[in-house]
Amino acid sequence: MLGTAPRPGRPVRGSATGRPVMAALDLLGRRWMLRVIWELHRSGAPIGFRDLQRRCDAMSSSVLSARLTGLREAGIAAPTDETTWRLTPLGEDLVTAMGPLLDWSRTWTDQR
């Protein structure tokens, strides 16, 4: 199903104008999306659909398929063949950009 990923410049959740940051937050805020990105990054190499599904606590195949479709449409992940996926350079940039949030979450945890 094409056209399922939020896109800058089009209305998205929280923004009628589709400001880029709001489109990104809409995409990343979808259930399981960050987990799929994290597992694709953590694998360090292309990963098969079934292995990715297991790493994501056995989420349903339909949800994983929808998330991968959204990530592909957004340019964050790409198939390497019929069953194997990897992050794109843009996806790796996203993981790098999320580094300060990871640091903040550790500080937050230590202070609680």
KESEDREN-571630 format. One record per residue: x, y, z of N, C-alpha, C in turn; residue in one letter. Coordinates in nm, 4 decimals. Example, Ala and Ser with C-alpha at 12.3 -4.5 7.8 and 13.67 -1.06 7.14 Angstrom:
2
<n.u = 1.3190, n.v = -0.5690, n.w = 0.7800, ca.u = 1.2300, ca.v = -0.4500, ca.w = 0.7800, c.u = 1.3200, c.v = -0.3300, c.w = 0.7800, resn = A>
<n.u = 1.2850, n.v = -0.2250, n.w = 0.7080, ca.u = 1.3670, ca.v = -0.1060, ca.w = 0.7140, c.u = 1.2900, c.v = 0.0030, c.w = 0.7870, resn = S>
END
This chain:
112
<n.u = 0.0847, n.v = -0.1161, n.w = 0.0000, ca.u = 0.0000, ca.v = 0.0000, ca.w = 0.0000, c.u = 0.0898, c.v = 0.1232, c.w = 0.0000, resn = M>
<n.u = 0.0864, n.v = 0.2035, n.w = -0.1053, ca.u = 0.1687, ca.v = 0.3220, ca.w = -0.1135, c.u = 0.0958, c.v = 0.4405, c.w = -0.0524, resn = L>
<n.u = 0.1737, n.v = 0.5399, n.w = -0.0118, ca.u = 0.1153, ca.v = 0.6608, ca.w = 0.0418, c.u = 0.0777, c.v = 0.6538, c.w = 0.1877, resn = G>
<n.u = 0.1298, n.v = 0.5567, n.w = 0.2620, ca.u = 0.0922, ca.v = 0.5442, ca.w = 0.4022, c.u = 0.1832, c.v = 0.6223, c.w = 0.4952, resn = T>
<n.u = 0.3010, n.v = 0.6614, n.w = 0.4516, ca.u = 0.3947, ca.v = 0.7331, ca.w = 0.5372, c.u = 0.3635, c.v = 0.8822, c.w = 0.5364, resn = A>
<n.u = 0.3699, n.v = 0.9450, n.w = 0.6538, ca.u = 0.3528, ca.v = 1.0910, ca.w = 0.6575, c.u = 0.4619, c.v = 1.1572, c.w = 0.5728, resn = P>
<n.u = 0.4279, n.v = 1.2693, n.w = 0.5111, ca.u = 0.5238, ca.v = 1.3402, ca.w = 0.4270, c.u = 0.5222, c.v = 1.4887, c.w = 0.4611, resn = R>
<n.u = 0.6398, n.v = 1.5486, n.w = 0.4681, ca.u = 0.6441, ca.v = 1.6931, ca.w = 0.4900, c.u = 0.5656, c.v = 1.7663, c.w = 0.3812, resn = P>
<n.u = 0.4983, n.v = 1.8724, n.w = 0.4221, ca.u = 0.4209, ca.v = 1.9515, ca.w = 0.3269, c.u = 0.2779, c.v = 1.9058, c.w = 0.3095, resn = G>
<n.u = 0.2437, n.v = 1.7925, n.w = 0.3688, ca.u = 0.1061, ca.v = 1.7423, ca.w = 0.3646, c.u = 0.0538, c.v = 1.7358, c.w = 0.5075, resn = R>
<n.u = -0.0753, n.v = 1.7524, n.w = 0.5274, ca.u = -0.1278, ca.v = 1.7441, ca.w = 0.6640, c.u = -0.0906, c.v = 1.6111, c.w = 0.7305, resn = P>
<n.u = -0.0492, n.v = 1.6183, n.w = 0.8565, ca.u = -0.0143, ca.v = 1.5015, ca.w = 0.9365, c.u = -0.0755, c.v = 1.5200, c.w = 1.0746, resn = V>
<n.u = -0.0703, n.v = 1.4172, n.w = 1.1566, ca.u = -0.1216, ca.v = 1.4313, ca.w = 1.2931, c.u = -0.0493, c.v = 1.5468, c.w = 1.3612, resn = R>
<n.u = -0.1243, n.v = 1.6420, n.w = 1.4132, ca.u = -0.0667, ca.v = 1.7534, ca.w = 1.4864, c.u = -0.0275, c.v = 1.8728, c.w = 1.4027, resn = G>
<n.u = -0.0436, n.v = 1.8665, n.w = 1.2704, ca.u = -0.0035, ca.v = 1.9787, ca.w = 1.1859, c.u = -0.0815, c.v = 1.9778, c.w = 1.0549, resn = S>
<n.u = -0.1630, n.v = 2.0790, n.w = 1.0368, ca.u = -0.2376, ca.v = 2.0909, ca.w = 0.9115, c.u = -0.1456, c.v = 2.1276, c.w = 0.7953, resn = A>
<n.u = -0.0306, n.v = 2.1888, n.w = 0.8262, ca.u = 0.0615, ca.v = 2.2308, ca.w = 0.7206, c.u = 0.1648, c.v = 2.1248, c.w = 0.6871, resn = T>
<n.u = 0.1816, n.v = 2.0254, n.w = 0.7718, ca.u = 0.2794, ca.v = 1.9202, ca.w = 0.7449, c.u = 0.4227, c.v = 1.9662, c.w = 0.7606, resn = G>
<n.u = 0.4465, n.v = 2.0515, n.w = 0.8622, ca.u = 0.5842, ca.v = 2.0934, ca.w = 0.8882, c.u = 0.6726, c.v = 1.9698, c.w = 0.8990, resn = R>
<n.u = 0.7953, n.v = 1.9750, n.w = 0.8469, ca.u = 0.8811, ca.v = 1.8564, ca.w = 0.8455, c.u = 0.8969, c.v = 1.7884, c.w = 0.9815, resn = P>
<n.u = 0.9173, n.v = 1.8645, n.w = 1.0876, ca.u = 0.9348, ca.v = 1.8014, ca.w = 1.2185, c.u = 0.8070, c.v = 1.7305, c.w = 1.2628, resn = V>
<n.u = 0.6913, n.v = 1.7865, n.w = 1.2282, ca.u = 0.5654, ca.v = 1.7219, ca.w = 1.2657, c.u = 0.5434, c.v = 1.5942, c.w = 1.1842, resn = M>
<n.u = 0.5819, n.v = 1.5960, n.w = 1.0575, ca.u = 0.5713, ca.v = 1.4747, ca.w = 0.9760, c.u = 0.6630, c.v = 1.3662, c.w = 1.0323, resn = A>
<n.u = 0.7840, n.v = 1.4056, n.w = 1.0737, ca.u = 0.8771, ca.v = 1.3086, ca.w = 1.1321, c.u = 0.8214, c.v = 1.2521, c.w = 1.2619, resn = A>
<n.u = 0.7657, n.v = 1.3384, n.w = 1.3479, ca.u = 0.7090, ca.v = 1.2906, ca.w = 1.4739, c.u = 0.5889, c.v = 1.2002, c.w = 1.4500, resn = L>
<n.u = 0.5090, n.v = 1.2306, n.w = 1.3497, ca.u = 0.3964, ca.v = 1.1443, ca.w = 1.3147, c.u = 0.4474, c.v = 1.0062, c.w = 1.2735, resn = D>
<n.u = 0.5469, n.v = 1.0038, n.w = 1.1852, ca.u = 0.6031, ca.v = 0.8764, ca.w = 1.1403, c.u = 0.6625, c.v = 0.7979, c.w = 1.2570, resn = L>
<n.u = 0.7483, n.v = 0.8630, n.w = 1.3342, ca.u = 0.8190, ca.v = 0.7935, ca.w = 1.4426, c.u = 0.7282, c.v = 0.7568, c.w = 1.5588, resn = L>
<n.u = 0.6154, n.v = 0.8260, n.w = 1.5711, ca.u = 0.5227, ca.v = 0.7981, ca.w = 1.6797, c.u = 0.4295, c.v = 0.6816, c.w = 1.6554, resn = G>
<n.u = 0.4361, n.v = 0.6242, n.w = 1.5393, ca.u = 0.3492, ca.v = 0.5090, ca.w = 1.5113, c.u = 0.3963, c.v = 0.3874, c.w = 1.5900, resn = R>
<n.u = 0.2988, n.v = 0.3106, n.w = 1.6339, ca.u = 0.3263, ca.v = 0.1926, ca.w = 1.7164, c.u = 0.4310, c.v = 0.1041, c.w = 1.6494, resn = R>
<n.u = 0.5337, n.v = 0.0696, n.w = 1.7243, ca.u = 0.6417, ca.v = -0.0199, ca.w = 1.6845, c.u = 0.7461, c.v = 0.0431, c.w = 1.5917, resn = W>
<n.u = 0.7222, n.v = 0.1642, n.w = 1.5420, ca.u = 0.8124, ca.v = 0.2211, ca.w = 1.4416, c.u = 0.9550, c.v = 0.2369, c.w = 1.4953, resn = M>
<n.u = 0.9691, n.v = 0.2983, n.w = 1.6120, ca.u = 1.1038, ca.v = 0.3181, ca.w = 1.6663, c.u = 1.1715, c.v = 0.1854, c.w = 1.6961, resn = L>
<n.u = 1.0962, n.v = 0.0873, n.w = 1.7395, ca.u = 1.1549, ca.v = -0.0441, ca.w = 1.7675, c.u = 1.2100, c.v = -0.1074, c.w = 1.6401, resn = R>
<n.u = 1.1363, n.v = -0.0959, n.w = 1.5311, ca.u = 1.1828, ca.v = -0.1523, ca.w = 1.4038, c.u = 1.3107, c.v = -0.0810, c.w = 1.3599, resn = V>
<n.u = 1.3113, n.v = 0.0513, n.w = 1.3705, ca.u = 1.4319, ca.v = 0.1271, ca.w = 1.3348, c.u = 1.5489, c.v = 0.0837, c.w = 1.4218, resn = I>
<n.u = 1.5258, n.v = 0.0732, n.w = 1.5515, ca.u = 1.6325, ca.v = 0.0342, ca.w = 1.6442, c.u = 1.6876, c.v = -0.1039, c.w = 1.6097, resn = W>
<n.u = 1.6023, n.v = -0.1994, n.w = 1.5834, ca.u = 1.6475, ca.v = -0.3351, ca.w = 1.5525, c.u = 1.7198, c.v = -0.3410, c.w = 1.4186, resn = E>
<n.u = 1.6764, n.v = -0.2633, n.w = 1.3207, ca.u = 1.7492, ca.v = -0.2576, ca.w = 1.1936, c.u = 1.8888, c.v = -0.2003, c.w = 1.2154, resn = L>
<n.u = 1.8973, n.v = -0.0992, n.w = 1.2999, ca.u = 2.0274, ca.v = -0.0390, ca.w = 1.3304, c.u = 2.1146, c.v = -0.1355, c.w = 1.4106, resn = H>
<n.u = 2.0559, n.v = -0.1953, n.w = 1.5116, ca.u = 2.1298, ca.v = -0.2834, ca.w = 1.6028, c.u = 2.1871, c.v = -0.4050, c.w = 1.5314, resn = R>
<n.u = 2.1208, n.v = -0.4498, n.w = 1.4285, ca.u = 2.1689, ca.v = -0.5687, ca.w = 1.3574, c.u = 2.3025, c.v = -0.5407, c.w = 1.2897, resn = S>
<n.u = 2.3246, n.v = -0.4162, n.w = 1.2470, ca.u = 2.4508, ca.v = -0.3801, ca.w = 1.1835, c.u = 2.4692, c.v = -0.4359, c.w = 1.0435, resn = G>
<n.u = 2.3737, n.v = -0.5093, n.w = 0.9961, ca.u = 2.3795, ca.v = -0.5698, ca.w = 0.8622, c.u = 2.2352, c.v = -0.5942, c.w = 0.8184, resn = A>
<n.u = 2.2133, n.v = -0.6200, n.w = 0.6920, ca.u = 2.0765, ca.v = -0.6530, ca.w = 0.6497, c.u = 2.0201, c.v = -0.7673, c.w = 0.7348, resn = P>
<n.u = 1.8916, n.v = -0.7588, n.w = 0.7618, ca.u = 1.8265, ca.v = -0.8571, ca.w = 0.8488, c.u = 1.6996, c.v = -0.9071, c.w = 0.7811, resn = I>
<n.u = 1.6753, n.v = -1.0359, n.w = 0.7942, ca.u = 1.5574, ca.v = -1.0966, ca.w = 0.7345, c.u = 1.4301, c.v = -1.0608, c.w = 0.8095, resn = G>
<n.u = 1.3198, n.v = -1.0660, n.w = 0.7380, ca.u = 1.1892, ca.v = -1.0313, ca.w = 0.7935, c.u = 1.1585, c.v = -1.1112, c.w = 0.9191, resn = F>
<n.u = 1.1744, n.v = -1.2422, n.w = 0.9139, ca.u = 1.1392, ca.v = -1.3271, ca.w = 1.0289, c.u = 1.2295, c.v = -1.2998, c.w = 1.1490, resn = R>
<n.u = 1.3584, n.v = -1.2782, n.w = 1.1252, ca.u = 1.4503, ca.v = -1.2458, ca.w = 1.2340, c.u = 1.4133, c.v = -1.1105, c.w = 1.2946, resn = D>
<n.u = 1.3811, n.v = -1.0147, n.w = 1.2104, ca.u = 1.3389, ca.v = -0.8837, ca.w = 1.2586, c.u = 1.2109, c.v = -0.8963, c.w = 1.3403, resn = L>
<n.u = 1.1196, n.v = -0.9789, n.w = 1.2957, ca.u = 0.9942, ca.v = -1.0013, ca.w = 1.3679, c.u = 1.0226, c.v = -1.0598, c.w = 1.5060, resn = Q>
<n.u = 1.1134, n.v = -1.1560, n.w = 1.5153, ca.u = 1.1492, ca.v = -1.2140, ca.w = 1.6448, c.u = 1.2132, c.v = -1.1101, c.w = 1.7364, resn = R>
<n.u = 1.3004, n.v = -1.0294, n.w = 1.6813, ca.u = 1.3677, ca.v = -0.9257, ca.w = 1.7609, c.u = 1.2693, c.v = -0.8216, c.w = 1.8130, resn = R>
<n.u = 1.1592, n.v = -0.8066, n.w = 1.7445, ca.u = 1.0564, ca.v = -0.7102, ca.w = 1.7849, c.u = 0.9476, c.v = -0.7790, c.w = 1.8665, resn = C>
<n.u = 0.9875, n.v = -0.8711, n.w = 1.9505, ca.u = 0.8949, ca.v = -0.9408, ca.w = 2.0405, c.u = 0.7794, c.v = -1.0082, c.w = 1.9677, resn = D>
<n.u = 0.8099, n.v = -1.0637, n.w = 1.8514, ca.u = 0.7130, ca.v = -1.1405, ca.w = 1.7736, c.u = 0.5888, c.v = -1.0588, c.w = 1.7380, resn = A>
<n.u = 0.6088, n.v = -0.9329, n.w = 1.6981, ca.u = 0.4952, ca.v = -0.8525, ca.w = 1.6522, c.u = 0.4316, c.v = -0.9219, c.w = 1.5325, resn = M>
<n.u = 0.3102, n.v = -0.8895, n.w = 1.5043, ca.u = 0.2421, ca.v = -0.9559, ca.w = 1.3938, c.u = 0.3105, c.v = -0.9217, c.w = 1.2613, resn = S>
<n.u = 0.3041, n.v = -1.0145, n.w = 1.1693, ca.u = 0.3681, ca.v = -0.9927, ca.w = 1.0399, c.u = 0.3015, c.v = -0.8782, c.w = 0.9641, resn = S>
<n.u = 0.1710, n.v = -0.8595, n.w = 0.9827, ca.u = 0.1036, ca.v = -0.7501, ca.w = 0.9120, c.u = 0.1484, c.v = -0.6138, c.w = 0.9645, resn = S>
<n.u = 0.1688, n.v = -0.6013, n.w = 1.0951, ca.u = 0.2170, ca.v = -0.4748, ca.w = 1.1508, c.u = 0.3602, c.v = -0.4498, c.w = 1.1050, resn = V>
<n.u = 0.4451, n.v = -0.5509, n.w = 1.1111, ca.u = 0.5838, ca.v = -0.5338, ca.w = 1.0672, c.u = 0.5884, c.v = -0.4963, c.w = 0.9192, resn = L>
<n.u = 0.5093, n.v = -0.5592, n.w = 0.8388, ca.u = 0.5052, ca.v = -0.5269, ca.w = 0.6969, c.u = 0.4628, c.v = -0.3820, c.w = 0.6749, resn = S>
<n.u = 0.3624, n.v = -0.3370, n.w = 0.7494, ca.u = 0.3161, ca.v = -0.1981, ca.w = 0.7376, c.u = 0.4246, c.v = -0.1009, c.w = 0.7812, resn = A>
<n.u = 0.4961, n.v = -0.1336, n.w = 0.8892, ca.u = 0.6027, ca.v = -0.0441, ca.w = 0.9362, c.u = 0.7172, c.v = -0.0380, c.w = 0.8359, resn = R>
<n.u = 0.7548, n.v = -0.1506, n.w = 0.7804, ca.u = 0.8618, ca.v = -0.1511, ca.w = 0.6808, c.u = 0.8201, c.v = -0.0747, c.w = 0.5549, resn = L>
<n.u = 0.6951, n.v = -0.0859, n.w = 0.5167, ca.u = 0.6449, ca.v = -0.0099, ca.w = 0.4020, c.u = 0.6558, c.v = 0.1395, c.w = 0.4293, resn = T>
<n.u = 0.6147, n.v = 0.1815, n.w = 0.5486, ca.u = 0.6250, ca.v = 0.3223, ca.w = 0.5848, c.u = 0.7680, c.v = 0.3711, c.w = 0.5863, resn = G>
<n.u = 0.8579, n.v = 0.2890, n.w = 0.6397, ca.u = 0.9993, ca.v = 0.3265, ca.w = 0.6427, c.u = 1.0586, c.v = 0.3327, c.w = 0.5023, resn = L>
<n.u = 1.0170, n.v = 0.2422, n.w = 0.4165, ca.u = 1.0635, ca.v = 0.2453, ca.w = 0.2773, c.u = 1.0133, c.v = 0.3710, c.w = 0.2074, resn = R>
<n.u = 0.8858, n.v = 0.4031, n.w = 0.2243, ca.u = 0.8290, ca.v = 0.5227, ca.w = 0.1619, c.u = 0.8978, c.v = 0.6494, c.w = 0.2111, resn = E>
<n.u = 0.9411, n.v = 0.6495, n.w = 0.3376, ca.u = 1.0073, ca.v = 0.7664, ca.w = 0.3962, c.u = 1.1561, c.v = 0.7707, c.w = 0.3623, resn = A>
<n.u = 1.2075, n.v = 0.6651, n.w = 0.3001, ca.u = 1.3488, ca.v = 0.6609, ca.w = 0.2641, c.u = 1.4409, c.v = 0.6229, c.w = 0.3784, resn = G>
<n.u = 1.3848, n.v = 0.5674, n.w = 0.4854, ca.u = 1.4617, ca.v = 0.5340, ca.w = 0.6056, c.u = 1.5133, c.v = 0.3905, c.w = 0.6021, resn = I>
<n.u = 1.4400, n.v = 0.3009, n.w = 0.5398, ca.u = 1.4819, ca.v = 0.1603, ca.w = 0.5273, c.u = 1.4581, c.v = 0.1157, c.w = 0.3836, resn = A>
<n.u = 1.5295, n.v = 0.0117, n.w = 0.3449, ca.u = 1.5152, ca.v = -0.0398, ca.w = 0.2086, c.u = 1.5351, c.v = -0.1906, c.w = 0.2093, resn = A>
<n.u = 1.4631, n.v = -0.2592, n.w = 0.1227, ca.u = 1.4878, ca.v = -0.4029, ca.w = 0.1090, c.u = 1.6179, c.v = -0.4253, c.w = 0.0331, resn = P>
<n.u = 1.6897, n.v = -0.5293, n.w = 0.0718, ca.u = 1.8090, ca.v = -0.5665, ca.w = -0.0035, c.u = 1.7781, c.v = -0.6820, c.w = -0.0976, resn = T>
<n.u = 1.6704, n.v = -0.7513, n.w = -0.0682, ca.u = 1.6160, ca.v = -0.8551, ca.w = -0.1554, c.u = 1.4709, c.v = -0.8753, c.w = -0.1129, resn = D>
<n.u = 1.4113, n.v = -0.9872, n.w = -0.1453, ca.u = 1.2691, ca.v = -1.0068, ca.w = -0.1160, c.u = 1.2369, c.v = -1.0175, c.w = 0.0324, resn = E>
<n.u = 1.3322, n.v = -1.0582, n.w = 0.1160, ca.u = 1.3014, ca.v = -1.0789, ca.w = 0.2580, c.u = 1.3989, c.v = -1.0115, c.w = 0.3535, resn = T>
<n.u = 1.4947, n.v = -0.9362, n.w = 0.3031, ca.u = 1.5984, ca.v = -0.8787, ca.w = 0.3879, c.u = 1.5934, c.v = -0.7266, c.w = 0.3814, resn = T>
<n.u = 1.6114, n.v = -0.6623, n.w = 0.4975, ca.u = 1.5994, ca.v = -0.5178, ca.w = 0.5096, c.u = 1.7228, c.v = -0.4575, c.w = 0.5752, resn = W>
<n.u = 1.7462, n.v = -0.3279, n.w = 0.5460, ca.u = 1.8545, ca.v = -0.2527, ca.w = 0.6081, c.u = 1.8117, c.v = -0.1066, c.w = 0.6198, resn = R>
<n.u = 1.8795, n.v = -0.0335, n.w = 0.7078, ca.u = 1.8597, ca.v = 0.1101, ca.w = 0.7116, c.u = 1.9340, c.v = 0.1733, c.w = 0.5945, resn = L>
<n.u = 1.8792, n.v = 0.2795, n.w = 0.5417, ca.u = 1.9461, ca.v = 0.3576, ca.w = 0.4385, c.u = 2.0407, c.v = 0.4561, c.w = 0.5074, resn = T>
<n.u = 2.1242, n.v = 0.5253, n.w = 0.4331, ca.u = 2.2056, ca.v = 0.6308, ca.w = 0.4962, c.u = 2.1195, c.v = 0.7343, c.w = 0.5696, resn = P>
<n.u = 2.0025, n.v = 0.7675, n.w = 0.5147, ca.u = 1.9119, ca.v = 0.8594, ca.w = 0.5834, c.u = 1.8634, c.v = 0.7988, c.w = 0.7153, resn = L>
<n.u = 1.8368, n.v = 0.6677, n.w = 0.7156, ca.u = 1.7965, ca.v = 0.5990, ca.w = 0.8378, c.u = 1.9069, c.v = 0.5997, c.w = 0.9419, resn = G>
<n.u = 2.0295, n.v = 0.5782, n.w = 0.8988, ca.u = 2.1428, ca.v = 0.5837, ca.w = 0.9928, c.u = 2.1599, c.v = 0.7253, c.w = 1.0472, resn = E>
<n.u = 2.1372, n.v = 0.8267, n.w = 0.9624, ca.u = 2.1412, ca.v = 0.9650, ca.w = 1.0104, c.u = 2.0347, c.v = 0.9881, c.w = 1.1174, resn = D>
<n.u = 1.9185, n.v = 0.9291, n.w = 1.0995, ca.u = 1.8123, ca.v = 0.9409, ca.w = 1.1990, c.u = 1.8563, c.v = 0.8811, c.w = 1.3319, resn = L>
<n.u = 1.9158, n.v = 0.7633, n.w = 1.3293, ca.u = 1.9630, ca.v = 0.6997, ca.w = 1.4527, c.u = 2.0672, c.v = 0.7891, c.w = 1.5205, resn = V>
<n.u = 2.1567, n.v = 0.8472, n.w = 1.4430, ca.u = 2.2564, ca.v = 0.9384, ca.w = 1.4989, c.u = 2.1887, c.v = 1.0598, c.w = 1.5621, resn = T>
<n.u = 2.0888, n.v = 1.1139, n.w = 1.4940, ca.u = 2.0166, ca.v = 1.2303, ca.w = 1.5455, c.u = 1.9426, c.v = 1.1985, c.w = 1.6746, resn = A>
<n.u = 1.9037, n.v = 1.0721, n.w = 1.6944, ca.u = 1.8332, ca.v = 1.0325, ca.w = 1.8158, c.u = 1.9292, c.v = 1.0081, c.w = 1.9328, resn = M>
<n.u = 2.0607, n.v = 1.0120, n.w = 1.9080, ca.u = 2.1596, ca.v = 0.9910, ca.w = 2.0133, c.u = 2.1385, c.v = 1.0798, c.w = 2.1348, resn = G>
<n.u = 2.1181, n.v = 1.2109, n.w = 2.1181, ca.u = 2.0951, ca.v = 1.2949, ca.w = 2.2364, c.u = 1.9710, c.v = 1.2543, c.w = 2.3153, resn = P>
<n.u = 1.8682, n.v = 1.2043, n.w = 2.2490, ca.u = 1.7500, ca.v = 1.1566, ca.w = 2.3204, c.u = 1.7844, c.v = 1.0332, c.w = 2.4036, resn = L>
<n.u = 1.8666, n.v = 0.9450, n.w = 2.3492, ca.u = 1.9123, ca.v = 0.8281, ca.w = 2.4242, c.u = 1.9913, c.v = 0.8721, c.w = 2.5468, resn = L>
<n.u = 2.0805, n.v = 0.9686, n.w = 2.5300, ca.u = 2.1578, ca.v = 1.0219, ca.w = 2.6430, c.u = 2.0652, c.v = 1.0819, c.w = 2.7482, resn = D>
<n.u = 1.9684, n.v = 1.1608, n.w = 2.7035, ca.u = 1.8738, ca.v = 1.2224, ca.w = 2.7959, c.u = 1.7952, c.v = 1.1162, c.w = 2.8721, resn = W>
<n.u = 1.7541, n.v = 1.0099, n.w = 2.8035, ca.u = 1.6741, ca.v = 0.9063, ca.w = 2.8693, c.u = 1.7542, c.v = 0.8363, c.w = 2.9783, resn = S>
<n.u = 1.8845, n.v = 0.8223, n.w = 2.9597, ca.u = 1.9688, ca.v = 0.7623, ca.w = 3.0633, c.u = 1.9778, c.v = 0.8544, c.w = 3.1844, resn = R>
<n.u = 1.9944, n.v = 0.9840, n.w = 3.1607, ca.u = 1.9957, ca.v = 1.0802, ca.w = 3.2717, c.u = 1.8633, c.v = 1.0780, c.w = 3.3449, resn = T>
<n.u = 1.7562, n.v = 1.0761, n.w = 3.2710, ca.u = 1.6220, ca.v = 1.0719, ca.w = 3.3289, c.u = 1.6051, c.v = 0.9485, c.w = 3.4174, resn = W>
<n.u = 1.6525, n.v = 0.8354, n.w = 3.3682, ca.u = 1.6434, ca.v = 0.7107, ca.w = 3.4440, c.u = 1.7235, c.v = 0.7202, c.w = 3.5735, resn = T>
<n.u = 1.8432, n.v = 0.7763, n.w = 3.5665, ca.u = 1.9294, ca.v = 0.7880, ca.w = 3.6841, c.u = 1.8703, c.v = 0.8812, c.w = 3.7889, resn = D>
<n.u = 1.7897, n.v = 0.9778, n.w = 3.7475, ca.u = 1.7337, ca.v = 1.0740, ca.w = 3.8406, c.u = 1.6020, c.v = 1.0307, c.w = 3.9006, resn = Q>
<n.u = 1.5494, n.v = 0.9231, n.w = 3.8571, ca.u = 1.4182, ca.v = 0.8783, ca.w = 3.9091, c.u = 1.4356, c.v = 0.7865, c.w = 4.0262, resn = R>
END
